[in-house]
Amino acid sequence: MKRLMTAAVGAPIVIAALFWLPEVPFLVLILLAVLGCAVELTRLVEVKAPTGPLWLLPVIVPATAVGLYRVLAPSGGGDPRSLVIGLGLLMTIGFCVLLLWSGLELEEAPVALGFLAFGVFYFSFPAAAIAVLQQIDPWLIFLLLAIVWLGDSAAYYVGSAIGRHKMAPRISPNKSWEGAIASFGMAMLSTVVWSYFFLGTVDVALLLVAAITAVSAQLGDLLESLFKRSVHIKDSGNLLPGHGGLLDRLDALLIAAPVFFAGLWLIRWPGLAE
């Protein structure tokens, strides 16, 4: 019941923001969301590397996301070379110096370095991708959310009702292949309806993008389960009743959004192919 109530309250707010917020306020909203996710993941990883400078990730993510947005947005005008050079220096020289002078325990160094290097793109790329898609066409994000969240709901309810074959029992014992198939089917159905309604036909290329996105969303869900399972924690937080923390709700989207963005770019979707 809490899960349904949270969705009933949150969904209209998300849709209103998606269609009514202008560029900068929407980007700020997305940055706040991924910042919250970064803080939650930092708290999880602190169990494994309590003396590491993990606090740096929530500081770096918003700046990196803005840089990626400026490069990817049609009106951004950013220099991709500057971004690549900056990130390269940060992940080599910057992280190297930081770890050497942070005073962390030696056995925690690989965990801290891996967390920082992975976390930068894990949070910043989806934030930039979603913000860019909102500027091109908010209905594209509507489709992305339908693929991810309707698929997640289908997996939850079908898996709870008839799930018998465990998909990844070591990582997430409650996830089943029946639920995964239901999730994929719902994602495909959502895309067919969206494509027919907005394009007047069922776009095969868009269906392929949606298929890869749907699979990526499930991988993103499993990835976060892996994080939590490694530190024996059920939820990343308690901000959203019935869902847990922000990361629990957005885990699939963090992987699906960059894949969806890249897929649209590969099929030369208007606005991204320019």
Sequence and secondary structure as in RCSB ss.txt:
>XXXX:A:sequence
MKRLMTAAVGAPIVIAALFWLPEVPFLVLILLAVLGCAVELTRLVEVKAPTGPLWLLPVIVPATAVGLYRVLAPS
GGGDPRSLVIGLGLLMTIGFCVLLLWSGLELEEAPVALGFLAFGVFYFSFPAAAIAVLQQIDPWLIFLLLAIVWL
GDSAAYYVGSAIGRHKMAPRISPNKSWEGAIASFGMAMLSTVVWSYFFLGTVDVALLLVAAITAVSAQLGDLLES
LFKRSVHIKDSGNLLPGHGGLLDRLDALLIAAPVFFAGLWLIRWPGLAE
>XXXX:A:secstr
 HHHHHHHHHHHHHHHHHHHS HHHHHHHHHHHHHHHHHHHHHHHTTT TTS TTHHHHHHHHHHHHHHHHHSTT
T   HHHHHHHHHHIIIIIHHHHHHHS   GGGHHHHHHHHHHHHHHHHHHHHHHHHHHHH HHHHHHHHIIIII
HHHHHHHHHHHH  SEEETTTEEEEEHHHHHHHHHHHHHHHHHHHHHHHSS  HHHHHHHHHHHHHHHHHHHHHH
HHHHHTT S S SSBTTTBSHHHHHHHHHHHHHHHHHHHHHTT TTT  
